[in-house]
Amino acid sequence: MFLLTMALCWLAWAALAWWAAPRECDVGQWERDVAAGRVVTVQRGDGWQRPGAFWGATSNLRPGPRGPTLAWSLPDGRIRYADVGVPLGDPEPTPDGPDGRLTRVAETWPGTSAPAHRIAAAAEVLAAVVVLGWLAVLVVGPDPVVGTRWFWFWLGSLPFGVGVLAWLYRERWRAPCPRSGAGSPAVARRSGWVGLGWTLLASLGLSLAVAAVRGLLGGALVPG
């Protein structure tokens, strides 16, 4: 039951996080969305930041009234952003430019009542449920088989919850290795240092893999 609940929460998080992830587009898309009345929330900023090391955290726009990034959300819960081509420190855009239309939308970012921000918040809650469930079992549950608790603790910080999925597969779903007994050699478990090393290498590999797939399939399918 625990395994199924964790897997379903992760799948739900992945779907919601993917849907509400900011997607880059051109300024023409902003113009079309404004003309069609599809803009729900909007903000200018200095680019995206991801707070902390929690893999379930959503990207946040650094507020900046003259920033080069314009982000807006749609009624279906998607978030788009574009480079409006106005560098920092330049004079305010003209009334018919991007900022001249900010007052035409109903709500200013973050606008927690907007669909996109509700979806992003729900994704963060689901990710927190997965992490807290994993930590609780890791700390108070039976000793892990493959590695020490510190080994899995480091792997659990991998992006997209990959480490938590690996723990679910190896420690909760796959049949555990036989424990050492009388006359049997002790089962060596990987240490926390090994887990830290694997985490660093796997994080780099995941970043490269995501960048490669995004370049192949485009930002619409693989936002970043």
C-alpha positions as MATLAB code, in Angstrom:
seq = 'MFLLTMALCWLAWAALAWWAAPRECDVGQWERDVAAGRVVTVQRGDGWQRPGAFWGATSNLRPGPRGPTLAWSLPDGRIRYADVGVPLGDPEPTPDGPDGRLTRVAETWPGTSAPAHRIAAAAEVLAAVVVLGWLAVLVVGPDPVVGTRWFWFWLGSLPFGVGVLAWLYRERWRAPCPRSGAGSPAVARRSGWVGLGWTLLASLGLSLAVAAVRGLLGGALVPG';
ca = [
       0.000    0.000    0.000;
       2.810    2.387    0.903;
       4.639    1.657   -2.345;
       1.519    2.229   -4.436;
       0.671    5.486   -2.626;
       4.177    6.839   -3.101;
       4.244    5.871   -6.772;
       0.860    7.490   -7.450;
       1.861   10.691   -5.641;
       5.058   10.873   -7.684;
       3.158   10.332  -10.950;
       0.637   13.018  -10.022;
       3.459   15.413   -9.108;
       5.271   14.713  -12.390;
       2.133   15.407  -14.442;
       1.245   18.637  -12.629;
       4.827   19.926  -12.518;
       5.286   19.253  -16.229;
       2.034   21.015  -17.137;
       2.702   24.165  -15.097;
       6.444   24.384  -15.874;
       7.376   27.712  -17.530;
       7.778   27.367  -21.301;
       9.751   29.798  -23.403;
       8.160   31.415  -26.447;
       8.486   34.576  -28.496;
       6.934   37.990  -27.903;
       4.462   37.307  -30.684;
       2.867   34.607  -28.536;
       2.381   37.174  -25.768;
       0.681   39.480  -28.251;
      -1.640   36.714  -29.401;
      -2.520   35.648  -25.859;
      -3.301   39.253  -24.856;
      -5.434   39.803  -27.951;
      -7.378   36.591  -27.250;
      -7.883   37.451  -23.570;
      -5.980   34.368  -22.418;
      -3.619   36.109  -19.976;
      -4.557   35.558  -16.322;
      -1.443   36.714  -14.430;
       1.672   38.507  -15.628;
       4.957   39.866  -14.294;
       8.249   41.285  -15.514;
      11.407   39.862  -13.983;
      15.141   39.243  -14.172;
      14.975   35.533  -14.985;
      14.066   32.355  -13.177;
      15.345   31.016   -9.904;
      14.729   27.756   -8.097;
      14.741   28.168   -4.321;
      16.741   25.689   -2.285;
      17.807   22.172   -3.204;
      14.356   20.566   -2.910;
      13.675   18.819   -6.220;
       9.932   19.420   -5.879;
      10.212   23.212   -5.681;
       8.782   25.205   -8.558;
      10.707   27.857  -10.458;
      10.091   31.448   -9.365;
      10.532   34.622  -11.357;
      12.866   37.184   -9.812;
      10.721   40.335   -9.748;
      12.093   43.289  -11.659;
       9.928   45.997  -13.290;
      12.545   46.524  -16.022;
      13.735   42.945  -16.271;
      14.072   41.303  -19.686;
      11.762   38.393  -18.860;
       7.989   38.631  -19.218;
       6.048   35.720  -17.731;
       2.322   35.093  -17.881;
      -0.116   32.320  -17.060;
      -3.071   30.993  -19.045;
      -6.555   29.859  -17.994;
      -5.648   26.204  -18.616;
      -2.829   26.356  -16.060;
       0.165   26.732  -18.347;
       2.904   29.328  -17.843;
       4.767   31.023  -20.679;
       7.627   33.469  -20.729;
       9.483   35.509  -23.326;
      12.432   37.836  -23.653;
      10.853   41.212  -24.347;
      14.132   42.669  -25.545;
      14.345   45.498  -22.997;
      17.662   45.320  -21.118;
      17.942   46.314  -17.475;
      18.277   50.039  -16.940;
      16.608   51.070  -20.186;
      13.755   53.586  -20.130;
      10.274   52.304  -19.536;
       8.686   50.773  -22.654;
       6.093   52.755  -24.528;
       2.388   52.321  -23.661;
       1.853   50.064  -26.662;
       4.800   47.824  -25.673;
       4.722   44.768  -23.383;
       4.536   46.749  -20.131;
       1.852   48.968  -21.560;
      -0.479   45.974  -21.584;
       0.222   44.731  -18.056;
      -2.724   46.695  -16.724;
      -5.080   44.957  -19.132;
      -4.903   41.623  -17.301;
      -6.995   40.770  -14.287;
      -4.324   39.806  -11.786;
      -0.655   40.353  -11.033;
       1.798   37.527  -10.380;
       1.863   35.351   -8.349;
      -1.914   35.445   -8.030;
      -2.373   32.249   -6.036;
      -5.994   31.949   -7.182;
      -4.940   31.593  -10.828;
      -5.067   28.035  -12.237;
      -1.340   27.875  -13.029;
      -0.320   28.852   -9.524;
      -2.808   26.459   -7.930;
      -1.406   23.634  -10.040;
       2.169   24.566   -9.123;
       1.231   24.678   -5.426;
      -0.476   21.277   -5.665;
       2.629   19.836   -7.313;
       4.795   21.107   -4.457;
       2.454   19.545   -1.888;
       2.590   16.177   -3.655;
       6.381   16.335   -3.838;
       6.495   17.140   -0.118;
       4.272   14.132    0.639;
       6.637   11.880   -1.315;
       9.725   13.268    0.419;
       8.235   13.136    3.916;
       6.993    9.572    3.403;
      10.389    8.499    2.114;
      12.242   10.189    4.980;
       9.937    8.726    7.621;
      10.463    5.155    6.421;
      14.165    5.742    5.821;
      14.695    6.995    9.386;
      12.410    4.752   11.450;
      11.962    1.797    9.098;
      14.090   -1.340    8.748;
      17.747   -1.039    7.815;
      18.230   -0.573    4.075;
      19.713   -3.429    2.089;
      21.827   -1.862   -0.624;
      23.293    1.079    1.271;
      23.221    2.813    4.609;
      20.583    5.356    5.504;
      23.048    8.129    4.598;
      23.599    6.493    1.212;
      19.903    6.775    0.393;
      19.619   10.193    2.013;
      22.049   11.674   -0.501;
      20.485    9.867   -3.449;
      17.069   11.127   -2.395;
      18.119   14.664   -3.326;
      18.492   13.792   -7.023;
      16.382   15.913   -9.412;
      12.851   14.803  -10.305;
      12.759   12.412   -7.341;
      14.895    9.879   -9.211;
      16.681    8.871   -6.016;
      13.411    8.331   -4.170;
      12.183    6.163   -7.044;
      15.408    4.151   -6.907;
      14.868    3.634   -3.178;
      11.266    2.556   -3.730;
      12.335    0.070   -6.377;
      15.307   -1.444   -4.584;
      14.294   -1.271   -0.945;
      10.496   -1.569   -1.058;
       9.517   -3.386   -4.252;
      12.392   -5.647   -5.236;
      12.919   -8.661   -3.006;
      15.643   -7.813   -0.477;
      18.971   -9.613   -0.471;
      19.390  -12.339    2.151;
      20.523  -11.029    5.480;
      23.749  -12.331    6.980;
      23.233  -15.096    9.461;
      25.186  -17.718   11.324;
      27.942  -18.957    9.080;
      27.072  -16.432    6.349;
      29.283  -13.539    5.302;
      28.118  -10.060    6.245;
      26.328   -8.114    3.554;
      28.335   -5.008    2.688;
      26.252   -1.880    2.309;
      27.313    1.193    0.401;
      28.299    4.087    2.616;
      27.083    7.657    2.685;
      30.239    8.813    0.904;
      29.449    6.479   -1.964;
      25.924    7.856   -2.049;
      27.243   11.424   -2.155;
      29.563   10.574   -5.040;
      26.793    8.852   -6.967;
      24.527   11.831   -6.350;
      27.016   14.288   -7.821;
      27.638   12.141  -10.887;
      23.957   11.324  -11.399;
      22.945   14.978  -11.041;
      25.374   15.946  -13.781;
      24.201   13.074  -15.970;
      20.541   13.988  -15.500;
      21.209   17.635  -16.347;
      23.003   16.666  -19.555;
      20.302   14.166  -20.470;
      17.495   16.688  -19.961;
      19.364   19.307  -21.997;
      19.904   16.812  -24.810;
      16.283   15.659  -24.873;
      15.064   19.252  -24.717;
      17.244   20.153  -27.665;
      15.858   17.179  -29.576;
      12.152   17.498  -28.707;
      11.878   21.201  -27.990;
      10.898   23.253  -24.954;
       7.184   22.576  -25.365;
       7.625   18.903  -24.449;
      10.671   19.277  -22.210;
      10.421   22.646  -20.441;
      13.428   24.025  -18.700;
];
